[in-house]
Amino acid sequence: MKSKDDPTITRIREARRRVSEECEHDPRRVVAYYSKLQKKYQDRILSDSKEETPPLEPLKV
């Protein structure tokens, strides 16, 4: 398990803090910001929906 001082977690928290600050800590604006990004980069978002995942082929032993 990673500690609270993990550099990656620290960078993620800092980025989230900046986004919240830019949105004046308004939850509606934060959600709108992320929704806009989601639409903009829709082709990059992975889905875990089973409908989009091709069936697995049986293992050959």
C-alpha positions in Angstrom: 0.0 0.0 0.0 1.3 3.4 -0.9 1.8 6.1 1.8 0.1 9.4 2.0 3.3 11.0 0.8 3.4 9.2 -2.6 4.5 11.7 -5.3 1.8 10.6 -7.8 -1.0 11.0 -5.2 0.4 14.4 -4.3 0.4 15.5 -7.9 -3.2 14.3 -8.4 -4.4 16.1 -5.2 -2.7 19.3 -6.3 -4.3 19.1 -9.8 -7.7 18.6 -8.2 -7.1 21.5 -5.8 -6.2 23.8 -8.7 -9.3 22.8 -10.7 -11.5 23.4 -7.6 -9.9 26.7 -7.0 -10.4 27.8 -10.6 -14.0 26.9 -10.3 -14.2 29.0 -7.1 -14.9 25.7 -5.1 -18.4 25.6 -6.6 -19.4 21.9 -7.0 -21.6 22.6 -10.0 -18.8 24.4 -11.8 -16.4 21.6 -11.0 -18.8 19.0 -12.4 -19.4 21.1 -15.5 -15.7 21.4 -16.0 -15.1 17.7 -15.8 -18.2 17.0 -18.0 -16.8 19.3 -20.6 -13.4 17.5 -20.5 -15.2 14.2 -20.7 -17.0 15.2 -23.9 -13.8 16.8 -25.4 -11.8 13.6 -24.8 -14.6 11.0 -25.3 -12.4 9.0 -27.7 -9.8 8.5 -25.0 -12.1 7.3 -22.2 -12.1 3.6 -21.6 -15.3 1.9 -20.7 -15.7 -1.2 -18.6 -19.0 -2.0 -20.1 -19.2 -5.6 -21.1 -21.2 -4.8 -24.2 -18.2 -3.1 -25.8 -15.7 -5.7 -24.8 -15.2 -8.5 -27.3 -15.6 -12.0 -25.9 -12.5 -13.8 -24.7 -11.3 -16.7 -26.7 -10.8 -20.0 -24.9 -7.3 -20.7 -23.7 -5.5 -23.5 -25.6 -3.8 -25.7 -23.1 
